[in-house]
Amino acid sequence: MKAQTSTPERRNRLSCLAVALLLTLALSATSVFADPQTISEDTTYTGEVEFAGEYSVPAGVTVTFEPGTKVTMAADASIKVLGTLIARGTPEAPIIFSAKDNKRWEGITFFDAPRGSSMTHTTVRDAKAITVNGAAMDFSNIKLTNGEIGFSFATGSKSKVVDSSISGMDKAGITVSIGAAVQIISNKISNCAKVGISSTQKGLIRAIGNRIDNCEIGIAISDSGSIVELNTIEKCKSGILVIQAGPKLGVNSNLLTDNGTGILVQQYAAPRIMGNVITGSNDAIHVYQSSSPTIGHNILKNNKRAIACIRLCKPEIMKNVITDNGVGIHLHLSSYAVIHDNNFDRNDLHVELDNMSADWEKRASFKPKRVALPANAPRNLSALDPTEGFVDAFKNWWGEKTDAEMTAKGNDADIDAIKDYHDVPIRTYEGWEGEYVQDKVRYDERLTAPAADAGPGERGYGADTWETTLRKKAQE
């Protein structure tokens, strides 16, 4: 290892040059730093370095790792940066931080400091985390493997993670919390036991163009100001989880394939879910517990259920392509969705009502709390009054076969692809005496041909403009 240290300029220029020259000499083939210490002067590391114990870089000091440097970290090793750390490898000569004897080490922590620290073309193995508390950091072309958390951002950090790879984390790939705002663009995240990308209510993310697979949750969001766009997520238990976020949150133009649930919305959340393509899920979109998202312009295909609304949910479902699913829309326990301008085709059931009874709501001594009507509702939504006993599904294209059946039977009939009162007229409710009349699906106002503007069009994944959109957003 060669360590180069520069001190502040001396009065005597010759003395300064002599000091600089002496300190460029090799201290040893491999230097081992064992005791906790402060790196008090600007220092450059190159070659092979081994750290043991805690190291701190105080404010005003810059530590630089040269391309090709190999850093071995003992189990108790950590680097805490209040000054500046620069690790700029190259594709041909990356910087590598790895554990000694494959024992997990403590990691690197960046504390609040002026912008300047950066890491690129650097591999970090077996670290508990790279943590950023308040600092402004740029990470690009980073490879993180076999840690606890890849990147952890908190305390107002404004940072960026681009073109990096994170895999094999015990907990999470990237976490963002406590007022941090992080751009997460064009990364590959895989095999993280808990979550690929996670943000709390005070953690703002712009997650754009990432590829995530084989995590319990691909992306988890609670902050309404976040953006989740153009990501590809597959083989996760839940692709995208939204908790409590409001309508400012956009979950747009993502491709979700072969996940248990594509998008899970719960706990009074109301995001806008627009222009996504979701295939191969048990539920493409699962809406739960008084949530009321806007679900529009999506393609939902080859799922067991395209949209499932459970327990007092009231989404607006409009201009989607819902095709080749087991069930198109499943409504359960007073989930009075507004369903309009969608294209249904080749689903086993287009709409299924399960324990949907306005009769129960009128007669029960306890009335469930109603959630607000969708914003900018397209017409008089009197059918949302549960006393009428209808789920309003208007201006939809039901496919040629179902449309022909509706034409032949009329506007209040037992339609093969709709399961409602005509199939199960009476419902019972656990804990309530008596029998209650099941609701109907009102389909009388319908389209005679598929809606031309249903599905993503140019706004979503799979459009001709998708790659251009991704590059533009990544540069913003």
C-alpha positions, 0 to 999 in steps of 0.5 A, spaced: 500 500 500 502 507 498 499 512 502 500 519 500 498 525 505 498 532 504 499 538 509 497 545 509 502 550 505 508 551 509 511 558 509 517 555 506 515 552 499 521 548 498 520 545 505 512 544 503 515 540 496 520 536 501 514 534 505 510 532 499 515 528 496 517 524 502 510 522 504 509 519 497 514 513 499 511 507 500 510 505 507 509 498 506 507 493 501 500 492 505 498 497 511 494 495 517 490 500 521 488 497 527 486 502 533 480 507 532 483 513 530 482 520 526 485 521 519 487 528 521 490 530 514 488 529 507 490 522 505 490 518 499 490 510 499 492 506 493 494 498 492 492 494 498 489 496 505 487 493 511 482 496 516 481 494 523 477 498 528 473 505 527 476 510 523 473 518 522 474 523 517 473 530 520 470 536 517 475 539 512 479 533 511 479 529 504 480 521 504 481 519 497 481 511 494 485 511 487 482 506 482 484 499 483 485 500 491 483 493 494 481 495 501 480 489 506 475 490 512 476 487 519 469 485 522 469 491 527 472 496 521 468 502 520 469 509 516 465 515 519 465 521 514 464 528 516 469 531 511 470 528 504 471 521 502 472 520 494 472 513 491 472 514 484 474 507 480 474 506 473 470 500 469 477 497 468 480 498 475 474 498 480 475 500 488 473 494 492 471 494 499 471 487 502 470 483 509 476 479 512 475 472 513 468 473 510 465 476 516 461 482 516 464 489 517 460 495 520 460 499 513 461 507 511 457 512 514 457 519 511 454 525 516 452 532 514 457 535 510 458 540 504 457 536 498 463 533 495 463 526 497 462 521 491 463 514 490 463 511 483 465 504 480 466 501 487 464 494 489 462 493 497 461 486 500 459 484 506 458 491 509 452 492 514 450 498 510 452 505 507 449 510 511 448 517 509 445 522 514 444 529 512 450 529 507 449 530 499 452 524 496 452 521 489 453 514 488 454 511 481 456 504 478 456 501 485 456 494 486 453 492 493 453 485 495 451 480 501 450 486 506 444 488 511 442 494 508 445 497 501 444 504 502 440 507 508 439 515 507 436 519 513 436 526 516 435 530 510 440 527 505 439 529 498 443 524 494 443 520 488 444 513 486 444 511 479 446 505 475 448 501 481 447 493 483 445 491 489 444 484 491 443 479 497 441 484 502 438 481 509 433 487 510 433 492 504 436 494 498 435 502 499 431 505 505 429 513 505 427 516 511 426 522 516 426 528 511 431 525 506 430 526 498 433 521 494 433 520 486 434 512 485 435 511 477 436 505 473 439 501 478 438 493 479 436 490 485 435 483 487 434 478 492 433 483 498 430 479 503 425 484 505 424 490 500 428 493 494 427 500 495 423 503 501 421 510 503 417 512 509 412 518 510 418 523 511 422 520 505 422 522 498 424 518 492 424 519 485 425 511 483 425 511 475 427 506 471 430 501 476 429 493 475 427 489 481 427 482 482 426 476 488 425 481 494 419 480 499 417 487 496 419 491 490 418 498 492 414 500 499 412 507 499 409 512 504 410 519 502 405 522 497 410 527 494 414 521 491 414 518 484 415 511 482 415 510 474 418 506 469 421 500 473 421 493 472 419 489 478 418 481 477 418 475 482 416 479 488 411 477 494 408 484 492 411 489 487 409 495 489 406 497 496 403 503 498 401 505 505 397 511 507 400 516 501 395 521 498 393 523 490 400 526 489 403 520 489 404 517 482 405 510 480 406 510 473 408 506 467 411 500 471 412 493 468 410 488 473 410 481 472 410 474 476 409 478 482 404 475 488 401 482 488 403 487 483 401 493 486 398 493 494 394 499 496 392 499 503 391 504 510 387 509 507 391 511 501 389 514 495 395 514 489 394 515 482 396 508 479 396 510 471 399 507 465 402 500 468 402 493 465 401 488 470 401 480 468 402 474 472 400 476 479 395 473 483 392 480 484 394 485 479 392 491 484 389 489 491 386 495 494 385 494 502 382 498 508 378 504 506 383 506 500 381 510 494 386 510 489 385 512 481 386 506 477 387 508 470 390 507 463 393 500 465 394 494 462 392 488 467 392 481 463 393 474 465 392 475 472 388 471 477 384 477 479 386 484 475 383 488 481 381 486 488 378 491 493 377 489 500 373 492 505 370 499 504 374 501 498 372 506 493 377 507 487 375 510 481 377 505 475 377 508 468 380 507 461 384 500 463 385 494 459 382 488 463 383 482 459 384 474 460 384 474 467 380 470 472 376 475 475 377 482 472 374 486 478 373 483 485 369 487 490 368 485 497 365 488 504 362 495 501 367 497 496 363 501 492 368 502 486 366 507 480 367 503 474 367 506 467 370 507 460 374 500 461 375 495 456 373 488 458 375 482 454 376 474 455 376 474 463 372 468 466 368 474 470 369 481 468 366 483 475 365 479 481 361 482 488 362 478 494 359 480 500 356 487 497 350 489 500 346 495 501 341 492 504 346 490 510 348 497 510 341 500 511 339 495 516 345 494 520 345 498 527 352 499 525 354 503 519 361 502 516 364 509 515 364 511 508 370 514 504 370 520 500 367 520 493 373 520 487 375 527 485 372 530 479 367 524 478 365 524 471 357 524 472 352 524 478 354 518 482 348 517 486 349 509 485 355 510 490 349 511 495 349 504 498 342 504 499 340 503 492 344 497 492 348 498 485 355 498 483 355 503 478 359 500 471 358 505 465 361 506 459 365 500 459 366 495 453 364 488 455 367 484 449 363 482 443 360 475 447 358 479 453 355 485 449 351 480 445 349 477 451 347 484 455 343 486 448 339 479 448 337 479 455 337 487 457 339 491 462 338 487 469 339 480 467 344 474 469 350 475 465 355 470 465 361 474 466 358 478 472 357 475 479 352 479 483 345 478 486 343 474 480 348 469 482 348 470 489 341 474 491 342 473 499 348 474 503 349 473 511 354 477 515 358 474 521 356 477 527 349 479 524 343 476 524 338 475 518 339 475 511 341 481 506 340 482 499 346 482 495 347 488 490 347 488 483 352 491 477 349 496 473 351 496 466 345 499 462 350 505 459 355 501 455 360 502 449 358 499 443 366 498 441 372 498 445 374 505 448 380 507 443 384 511 449 384 505 454 390 502 456 397 506 457 398 509 449 404 513 449 404 514 456 406 507 459 411 502 458 411 498 452 409 504 448 414 507 442 416 513 446 418 508 453 426 508 452 426 516 450 421 517 456 426 513 461 432 517 458 429 524 459 427 522 466 433 520 468 437 526 466 432 531 469 
